[in-house]
Amino acid sequence: MKLYGDDLDVLAQKANEMAKIIETIPGVGDVNPERTAGLPQMTVRYNRERLLNMD
C-alpha cells in the first residue's frame, strides 16, 4: 500500500496503525512499514529551460 501526505510524523503513525490492522488478516506474511520519519530529505528543483536547451 502507498500512503501519501506532507507530514512525515503523521505518515509514520498512520503506517504503523495500518500495519497492525493488516497483520490481523489471515494469510498475511511479513508487514514492514517503510521508515520515513527521521530520514534525510532532499528536494530537487529542475531548471527545465536549461535542461531543454542543453546543446
N, C-alpha and C positions, 0 to 999 in steps of 0.2 A: 504494500500500500504506500501511497505517497500522501504526505500531509504538507500543505504549503501555508506560509504566513511570514510576517515580518519579525515577529517577536520570538527569538530563539529560545528563551526561557519557557514561554507558553508551549511552543512546539515540542520541546523535550518533555514537558509534563504530560501533554496530550499523547505523545508517542508511547510513554510508559503506561498510561491508562489504557490505550488501545492494545498494547502487548498483553497486559493482564487479562483483558477480555478475550483476545484471540487464543491465548493459551488454554482457555477452558473448553475450546471446541475439540471434540473427539477426533483423533487422527492428525492433529496438527503436530508438525515436527518442531524444529528449533524456531524460536521467535527472538530476534535480536534487533531492537530498535537502533537505528543508526545514531551515533552520538554526534550532536551538533553543538551543544552547549559547551562553551569554553574553548572551542576550536578557533584558530585564527581565520580571519576572513580577508579576502582581497576583492576589491571592486575594480573592474576593468572598464574603462570608457574608451571606446574606439573613436578615432578621428576618421570617420567614414570617407570624407572628401580626400584625405591624404591616401587612404587605402585604395580608393578607386583610381587615383592618379599616380600610381607607382610605376614610373617609366624608367 
